[in-house]
Amino acid sequence: MIKTNQHNLIFNPNLKSQKVACPKCSGERKNKADKSLSVNAEKGVFHCHHCGWSGRIDGWAPDLTEYQKPKRSNWTPLGDAASVFLKSRGFSIETIQKNKLIQKKFGKDDFIGYPYFIPNEKEPVNIKWRGVGPKEFRQEAGTYRVLYNITLWGETDELIWVEGENDVIALNECGIWNVTTLSDGAINENDQSIDGKLKSLHNSFEWIKHFRSHILAGDGWPRKKAQGGVD
């Protein structure tokens, strides 16, 4: 058994997967010996199923000093219009709450907020705003771009890629949580430069490098291919 300096975890590095007591929350629980924290030494990651604490065994964390956190201004719980819109997509209250969706007004228009979280940060590092009426998107400048849903992926060797936060939540509704999307939209044939859209991928590399397989589930690709669309 060894003890890591970064997180105070005690685990056996010779075991690929194991459960140990969580140093973050076990001291505050009645059953202090409960092994609620999963450690995957092969992938180099850990996750507590009680308090949600997660991260990398090697202690890696992004440097956020050069980035701005989203300004907590006029954020509200989802209103009637936003709730009706999300319900029309087939999303349950439970799934919406797990994704921590919020709402904000830009002028007179209501926008749904899709917060982007990373391990060990209580506040979102980015928020994607979508208009409830017109399909309009906004993001604050200077925020840390990452992939969506990182803290909800769970333990898996496979990651599914879709086009947009609502597509992610649709799969969440089906019980599939190892799914993500780029924060700046899908790459298409009209993009003159893709560096900006790939920023969230670059910033998330340490969280995705352990995946052994990836599934690309783009919108309508077989149909476009059959109709002589883009390869």
Phi, psi and omega in degrees: 000140177231165180238125179277140181290327188288318189238000180066024178278141174244118183205168180261112184291348181274351177260131181295318183220138182200166176239136181224169175290142182275119179292347182277318187238348186297328181292340181261000185258156178295314177267086186290344182266000181298127181270081185266352185256122178270133177241126175247097184292332180292318180273341180078029183229160175219157180204129176267126182277358178259307184258350178086000180298133181209166179167196179255143181298325183284358176084005181298139175210147181289150175273108185262006186296332182269003183246158178260140173280148176304136182286121180283083183228119176061028173285136180223163171297162181298133178272186184298312184297317180294319180295320178295318179299312182292323178295325179294338177275357179087017183273131178276162178300320182299315180292321177299317181293323179295327178276355174057043180292146181226185182218154178203150176262133169246104189069235179263356187264139177273137177233141174269134180259130177250098184288142176253116181250154172232159181306139174070013173241117182288327181264149178295147178267349178199154175223130175261126181254133179236131179295138179290322178270266177298144181280081182240139183240146177217149171217148179283142178290145174085001179279165184275112182279122177222175176286155183279143170076019184308316185284355180250003184295325183075194182264112182201157178262359187231140179234132180257133182249126179234181183251087175115152183297322180294328175293322176299312183294327178299318177288325174304319181298334179271005180088012180255116186248345179275063185220148184209176175207157174289148183285338185250022175091162181287149176283135179224175187293345181269353181289124178278332177219131182255359183301317181296318181291334181271000181301318181294329176291313179300315183290342184257007188304318183296338180268349183242352188292343180276347182294137182268338179214153181227137177247123178264113182244073182282163181285118168065022183298314179300322181294315180296322179295317182294332182268012179078031181278203186287140177286000000 
